[in-house]
Amino acid sequence: MGADSVHPLTWLLGPKRAAIRPQEVGLPARPADAPGPKQNGLTQSQVDQLMNRAEKTYGRFERGKLPNPPDDFLAEVGQLLRLSEDEYT
């Protein structure tokens, strides 16, 4: 995969993550005047927080840089991002 390529997990999980507002999962809404890119859905950092994982763990996974993630991690991602059975398998 070249430097410009997007990992298939990013294509699947990015939109799923973006579709979940932080308020839906008990996190505060992003302030309108907050610095950085405007994003409606969960950030990768918020996914780590919700899953009680080390910072950047989920981001590495979404980019395909987390080899052999444990089954419990995969199950948590599937549940949090509301993946269908087809998407999960």
C-alpha positions in Angstrom: 0.0 0.0 0.0 1.5 3.4 -1.0 1.8 6.4 1.1 -1.3 7.9 -0.5 -3.4 4.8 0.0 -6.1 4.6 2.6 -6.4 1.4 4.5 -9.6 -0.5 3.9 -10.4 -0.4 7.7 -10.3 3.4 7.4 -12.9 3.3 4.6 -15.2 1.1 6.8 -14.6 2.5 10.3 -14.0 6.2 9.6 -17.6 6.9 8.5 -19.0 4.7 11.3 -17.0 6.7 13.9 -18.0 10.0 12.3 -21.7 9.1 12.5 -21.6 8.8 16.3 -21.9 12.1 18.2 -19.9 12.3 21.4 -23.1 13.1 23.3 -24.6 9.8 22.3 -22.0 7.9 24.2 -21.7 10.1 27.3 -19.0 12.5 26.2 -19.3 16.3 26.0 -20.0 18.0 22.7 -17.1 19.7 21.0 -17.2 23.4 21.7 -17.9 25.4 18.5 -14.8 27.6 19.1 -12.4 24.6 19.8 -9.2 24.7 17.8 -8.4 22.1 15.2 -10.5 20.5 12.5 -14.2 20.6 12.8 -15.6 17.1 13.3 -19.1 16.1 14.2 -18.4 12.5 15.2 -16.1 10.7 17.6 -12.4 11.3 17.3 -9.9 8.4 17.4 -8.8 9.7 20.7 -12.4 9.6 22.0 -12.7 6.0 20.9 -9.5 5.2 22.9 -11.0 6.9 25.9 -14.4 5.1 25.6 -12.6 1.7 25.2 -10.2 2.5 28.0 -7.2 2.0 25.7 -3.9 3.8 25.5 -3.8 6.9 23.4 -3.5 6.3 19.6 -4.3 2.5 19.9 -7.5 2.9 18.0 -5.9 5.2 15.4 -3.2 2.6 14.7 -5.9 -0.1 14.3 -8.0 2.1 11.9 -4.9 2.7 9.8 -4.1 -1.0 9.7 -1.0 -0.6 11.9 -2.1 -2.7 14.8 -1.1 -6.3 14.0 -3.2 -9.1 15.5 -5.6 -7.1 17.7 -7.1 -9.2 20.4 -10.6 -10.5 20.1 -11.9 -8.4 23.0 -10.6 -5.3 21.2 -12.3 -6.2 18.0 -15.6 -6.9 19.9 -15.4 -3.5 21.6 -14.8 -1.7 18.3 -17.7 -3.5 16.7 -20.1 -2.7 19.6 -19.0 0.9 20.0 -19.2 1.7 16.3 -22.4 -0.2 15.9 -21.2 -2.5 13.2 -23.6 -4.9 11.6 -22.8 -8.6 11.7 -21.7 -8.4 8.0 -19.4 -5.4 8.7 -18.0 -7.1 11.7 -17.2 -10.4 10.0 
